[in-house]
């Protein structure tokens, strides 16, 4: 049943049914699995999420960037439903199937770089990161892995070590994987460095603290996700990639959150003139079904021996069918342009709020991947309390917002590309009311 694209608050938030479900959850679900808001979702469509009490929320989080083309997109639902009736599972490393190959072809076509590419399909973003490291190590014969400050790459043992923020992602879960090094990156709002100067700082660290001869790869998010939607200064990524190429280091772009049309390009790397050796996809690639990928230069991807890559559910045919539909929808609905439309409405509105409320220290992002960083006015001191107040106010008024940032002081905006101008402006109105209530 289609859901009317309207915000509607019928009960207290959370409502009575959500409260009852929360009691069941606390008795049966591990405490380590937290939720930002104890509201239980029943269904969703487009840019609206409906909870079990009938409240309708404008979703500005999209499942942390997963529902890029909108909840329950008709083409994705049809593709997945049709595939369920034909072939639910076949392990590609035993008996292959066409849809896996087609997803690999589409990724080769749409990832940056005009060269022969190959792909391995996986289940999750963290798996994509781990496999990229495996491939880079096998190709180079080196062990070292460099990542950037404020990065987020996952929750597995290796990706915990690669993630910058200790709490809640890795505190108490050690020992962590070795040979992972954290280098300073580019954070214009906080470091004030130009792209070339920030790159020189990063490269000095790589050369002096690790040494290029021991470094297999540098893994970087073109726009950092969990770290606070940090957009690097102009020229930073290009200089870093040039150094990697000159030193035989594999440059890996973690586009798990920033890829698949989120920023108005298929991959955010394109905004920075960067053509990574390996590109990682997940989140928005399959309209909510679990699939991920490592795509890159054929000679690098072919380095591991036969049987060295794969997994039981990796590239599942149902998820692969959904991914093919997502690529088709991006083209059919010209969703790259929709990301620009969203930025054209949301970014000026956020800048206007910044002029009115000095608690907003920075407005940044590209396309439908935008953020505001909250500070104590007149300083760079993080203000996570204000973030908590704003997100709670928004939830009570039917708008779902996500926090982010190493210091917990960033609100990120990840609306689906299906959101209407009217819903976007309505959500901005609620946000403004939240700031007025601080």
C-alpha positions in Angstrom: 0.0 0.0 0.0 1.4 3.4 -1.0 2.2 5.8 1.9 1.1 9.4 1.6 4.2 11.6 1.5 3.2 13.6 4.5 4.6 14.2 8.0 2.0 13.1 10.6 2.5 12.9 14.4 -0.4 11.1 16.1 1.0 10.1 19.5 3.8 10.9 21.8 7.2 9.8 20.5 7.7 7.0 21.1 4.1 5.9 21.0 2.5 3.1 23.1 3.1 0.3 20.7 6.8 1.3 20.4 7.1 1.5 24.1 5.7 -2.1 24.4 8.1 -3.3 21.7 11.0 -1.6 23.5 10.2 -3.7 26.6 10.4 -6.9 24.5 13.6 -5.7 22.8 15.3 -5.0 26.1 14.5 -8.5 27.3 15.7 -10.3 24.1 18.2 -8.2 22.1 21.8 -7.7 23.2 22.4 -4.4 25.0 25.3 -3.6 22.6 22.8 -3.2 19.8 21.7 0.3 20.5 19.1 2.6 18.7 19.2 6.3 18.4 15.4 6.5 18.8 13.2 3.8 20.4 10.6 4.1 17.6 9.7 0.8 15.8 9.3 1.2 12.1 6.5 -0.8 10.4 6.7 0.4 6.8 8.1 3.1 4.5 7.9 4.5 1.1 9.7 7.3 -0.7 11.0 9.7 1.9 8.4 8.8 4.6 8.8 6.2 7.4 5.8 5.0 9.4 6.1 3.6 12.9 3.9 1.0 14.6 1.7 3.7 16.1 1.0 5.3 12.7 3.3 8.3 13.1 4.8 9.4 9.8 8.4 10.8 9.8 10.3 12.7 7.2 13.4 10.5 6.8 16.5 12.6 6.5 18.8 9.7 7.4 17.8 7.0 4.8 19.1 4.2 6.9 22.4 6.0 7.0 22.5 6.5 3.3 21.1 3.2 2.2 17.8 4.3 0.8 19.3 6.7 -1.7 16.6 6.1 -4.4 13.8 6.0 -1.8 12.1 3.4 0.4 10.4 0.5 -1.3 11.2 1.8 -4.8 8.8 0.0 -7.2 11.5 -1.1 -9.6 13.7 -2.5 -6.8 10.8 -4.3 -5.2 9.7 -5.8 -8.6 13.3 -7.0 -9.4 13.9 -8.6 -6.0 10.4 -10.2 -5.9 10.8 -11.6 -9.4 14.3 -13.0 -8.5 12.9 -14.6 -5.3 10.6 -16.7 -7.5 13.4 -17.8 -9.8 16.6 -18.3 -7.8 17.0 -17.3 -4.1 20.5 -18.5 -3.6 23.4 -20.1 -5.5 26.9 -19.6 -4.3 28.7 -17.9 -7.1 32.0 -19.7 -6.4 30.2 -23.0 -7.0 27.7 -22.4 -9.7 27.7 -18.8 -11.1 24.8 -16.8 -12.4 24.3 -13.9 -14.8 23.2 -11.1 -12.4 26.5 -11.2 -10.5 28.3 -10.6 -13.8 25.9 -7.8 -14.7 26.5 -6.0 -11.5 30.3 -6.2 -12.1 29.8 -4.8 -15.6 27.7 -1.9 -14.3 30.3 -1.1 -11.6 33.1 -1.2 -14.2 31.1 1.3 -16.3 30.3 3.7 -13.5 33.3 3.8 -11.2 36.0 6.4 -12.0 38.9 5.5 -14.3 39.1 4.6 -18.0 40.8 1.2 -17.8 40.0 -2.5 -17.5 38.3 -3.2 -14.2 37.1 -6.2 -12.3 34.8 -6.6 -9.3 34.3 -9.0 -6.3 30.8 -8.8 -4.7 30.4 -9.1 -0.9 27.8 -8.7 1.8 28.6 -5.5 3.7 30.7 -2.4 3.7 33.1 -3.7 6.3 33.6 -6.8 4.1 34.4 -4.6 1.2 37.0 -2.8 3.2 38.6 -6.0 4.4 38.8 -7.5 0.9 40.3 -4.3 -0.5 43.1 -4.6 2.1 43.5 -8.3 1.2 43.8 -7.6 -2.5 46.2 -4.6 -2.0 48.4 -6.7 0.3 48.5 -9.6 -2.2 49.2 -7.3 -5.1 52.0 -5.3 -3.4 53.5 -7.9 -1.1 53.4 -5.3 1.7 51.5 -5.3 5.0 50.9 -1.7 6.0 47.5 -0.1 5.8 47.1 3.7 6.2 43.9 5.5 7.0 43.0 9.0 7.9 42.0 10.7 11.2 38.3 10.8 11.8 37.7 7.9 9.4 35.1 5.2 9.8 35.6 1.9 8.0 33.6 -0.7 10.0 33.2 -2.9 13.1 35.1 -6.1 12.3 38.5 -6.7 13.8 40.5 -5.2 11.0 38.0 -2.4 10.2 37.8 -1.5 13.9 41.5 -0.9 13.8 41.0 1.3 10.8 38.2 3.3 12.4 39.4 6.4 14.2 36.9 6.8 17.0 37.3 4.4 19.9 33.9 4.7 21.6 31.6 3.0 20.8 33.3 1.1 17.9 36.3 -0.5 19.4 36.6 0.2 23.1 37.0 -3.2 25.0 37.1 -5.3 21.8 40.9 -5.6 21.4 43.5 -6.7 20.6 43.1 -5.0 17.3 44.6 -6.0 14.0 48.2 -4.9 13.6 49.9 -2.9 10.8 47.2 -0.2 10.6 48.4 3.4 10.8 46.3 6.6 11.3 47.6 9.6 9.4 46.4 13.2 9.7 44.0 14.1 6.9 42.3 17.3 5.7 39.6 18.9 8.0 39.3 22.6 6.7 37.0 23.8 9.4 39.4 22.7 12.2 42.9 22.7 10.7 42.6 25.6 8.3 45.1 24.1 5.9 45.0 24.3 2.1 44.7 21.0 0.2 48.4 20.9 -0.8 49.5 21.8 2.8 47.3 19.1 4.3 48.5 16.6 1.8 52.1 17.4 2.6 51.4 16.8 6.3 49.8 13.4 5.5 52.6 12.4 3.2 55.3 13.3 5.7 53.6 11.1 8.2 53.3 8.2 5.7 57.0 8.5 4.7 58.5 9.0 8.2 56.2 6.9 10.4 55.6 3.9 8.0 57.7 4.1 4.9 56.3 3.7 1.4 58.2 0.4 1.0 56.1 -1.2 3.8 52.7 0.3 2.8 50.2 -1.7 0.8 47.4 0.8 0.6 46.0 4.1 1.7 42.2 3.9 2.4 40.4 7.2 2.3 36.7 8.3 2.3 36.5 11.1 -0.4 33.9 12.7 2.0 34.2 11.2 5.5 30.9 9.7 6.7 30.7 8.8 10.4 33.6 11.2 11.0 31.3 14.2 10.3 30.9 14.6 6.5 34.3 16.2 6.4 35.0 17.5 2.8 38.8 17.7 2.2 40.3 20.9 1.0 40.7 21.3 -2.8 43.7 19.5 -4.1 44.2 17.2 -1.1 43.0 13.9 -2.5 44.6 14.4 -5.9 48.0 15.1 -4.2 47.6 12.0 -1.9 46.7 9.8 -4.9 49.7 11.1 -6.9 52.0 10.2 -4.0 50.5 6.7 -3.8 50.9 6.1 -7.5 54.5 7.3 -7.5 55.3 4.9 -4.6 53.5 1.8 -5.7 50.8 2.2 -3.0 47.3 1.1 -3.8 44.9 4.1 -3.4 41.5 2.9 -2.1 38.4 5.1 -2.1 35.9 4.0 0.5 32.7 5.2 -1.2 30.4 3.1 1.0 28.4 6.1 2.2 29.3 8.7 -0.5 28.9 6.6 -3.6 25.9 5.6 -5.8 24.6 9.0 -6.8 24.6 10.4 -3.3 26.6 13.5 -4.2 25.3 14.1 -7.7 27.9 11.9 -9.3 28.0 8.2 -9.2 31.0 8.4 -6.9 32.2 11.4 -4.9 35.8 10.8 -6.1 34.7 12.4 -9.3 34.2 15.8 -7.6 37.9 15.8 -6.7 39.4 14.6 -10.0 40.5 11.4 -8.4 40.5 8.0 -10.1 41.2 5.4 -7.3 42.9 2.1 -7.9 40.1 0.4 -5.9 36.6 1.7 -5.2 34.3 0.4 -2.5 30.5 0.3 -2.8 27.7 -0.7 -0.4 24.8 1.1 1.3 22.9 2.7 -1.6 23.8 0.2 -4.2 20.8 -2.2 -3.9 17.9 -0.2 -2.4 18.1 -1.8 1.0 19.3 -5.3 0.2 22.7 -6.4 1.5 25.4 -6.3 -1.1 28.8 -4.6 -1.4 31.7 -4.5 -3.9 35.3 -3.9 -4.5 35.9 -2.6 -8.0 39.3 -1.7 -9.4 42.1 -2.1 -11.9 42.0 -5.5 -13.4 45.7 -6.2 -12.7 45.2 -5.4 -9.0 41.9 -7.3 -8.7 43.4 -10.4 -10.4 46.4 -10.6 -8.0 44.8 -13.0 -5.4 44.9 -16.6 -6.3 41.7 -18.5 -7.4 39.5 -19.2 -4.4 41.1 -16.4 -2.3 38.0 -14.2 -2.6 34.3 -15.0 -2.0 31.8 -15.9 0.6 28.6 -17.9 1.0 26.1 -15.1 0.5 28.4 -12.7 -1.4 26.6 -11.4 -4.4 23.4 -13.1 -3.6 21.1 -13.2 -6.7 18.2 -11.4 -5.0 20.5 -8.6 -3.9 22.2 -8.5 -7.3 18.8 -8.1 -9.0 18.0 -5.2 -6.8 21.4 -3.6 -7.5 20.8 -3.8 -11.3 17.4 -2.1 -10.7 19.0 0.7 -8.8 21.4 1.5 -11.6 18.5 1.5 -14.0 16.5 3.8 -11.7 19.4 6.3 -11.4 19.5 6.6 -15.2 15.7 6.5 -15.8 14.9 9.1 -13.2 18.0 11.2 -13.7 18.7 10.9 -10.0 22.2 12.5 -10.3 20.4 15.8 -11.0 18.0 15.2 -8.1 21.0 15.3 -5.7 21.8 18.7 -7.1 18.2 19.8 -6.6 18.3 18.8 -2.9 21.6 20.6 -2.3 20.1 23.7 -4.0 17.3 23.8 -1.4 19.0 22.4 1.7 22.4 24.1 1.6 21.2 27.7 1.3 18.6 27.0 4.1 21.4 25.7 6.4 23.6 28.7 5.6 20.7 30.9 6.5 20.3 29.1 9.8 24.0 29.6 10.4 23.7 33.3 10.0 20.9 33.4 12.6 22.3 30.9 15.1 26.1 31.1 15.8 26.0 27.6 17.4 26.3 26.4 13.8 30.0 26.6 13.2 30.2 25.0 9.7 27.9 24.0 6.8 29.5 21.6 4.4 28.9 18.7 2.0 27.9 18.0 -1.6 24.6 17.0 -3.2 22.4 15.0 -0.8 25.3 14.5 1.7 25.3 17.6 3.8 26.1 18.4 7.4 26.3 21.2 10.0 28.9 21.2 12.8 27.7 22.7 16.1 30.1 24.5 18.4 30.0 26.8 21.4 29.5 30.2 19.7 32.7 32.0 19.0 34.9 29.0 19.4 35.7 25.6 17.8 34.7 23.8 20.9 32.4 20.9 20.0 28.7 21.2 21.2 27.3 17.6 21.3 24.6 18.7 23.8 23.1 21.0 21.2 23.1 18.1 18.6 21.2 15.9 21.1 18.6 18.6 21.7 18.1 19.3 18.0 17.7 15.7 17.0 15.4 14.9 19.9 13.2 18.0 19.0 13.1 16.9 15.4 12.0 13.4 16.3 9.2 14.7 18.5 8.0 16.7 15.6 8.2 14.0 12.9 11.6 14.4 11.4 14.4 11.8 11.6 17.9 13.3 11.9 21.3 11.6 12.3 24.2 12.8 14.4 27.8 12.1 13.4 31.4 13.3 14.0 34.3 12.3 16.2 33.1 14.7 18.8 29.4 13.9 18.4 28.7 17.5 17.4 27.6 17.1 13.7 24.1 16.7 12.3 24.2 15.0 8.9 21.5 15.1 6.2 21.1 12.1 4.0 17.7 12.4 2.4 16.6 10.1 -0.3 16.8 11.5 -3.8 13.0 10.8 -4.0 12.2 13.5 -1.4 10.0 16.3 -2.6 10.8 20.0 -2.3 7.8 20.4 -0.1 8.9 17.7 2.4 12.5 19.1 2.4 11.3 22.6 3.2 8.9 21.3 5.9 11.8 19.4 7.5 13.9 22.6 7.4 11.1 24.4 9.1 11.1 21.9 12.0 14.9 22.2 12.2 14.6 26.0 12.5 12.1 25.6 15.3 14.5 23.3 17.0 17.3 25.9 16.9 14.9 28.5 18.1 14.1 26.3 21.1 17.7 25.8 22.2 
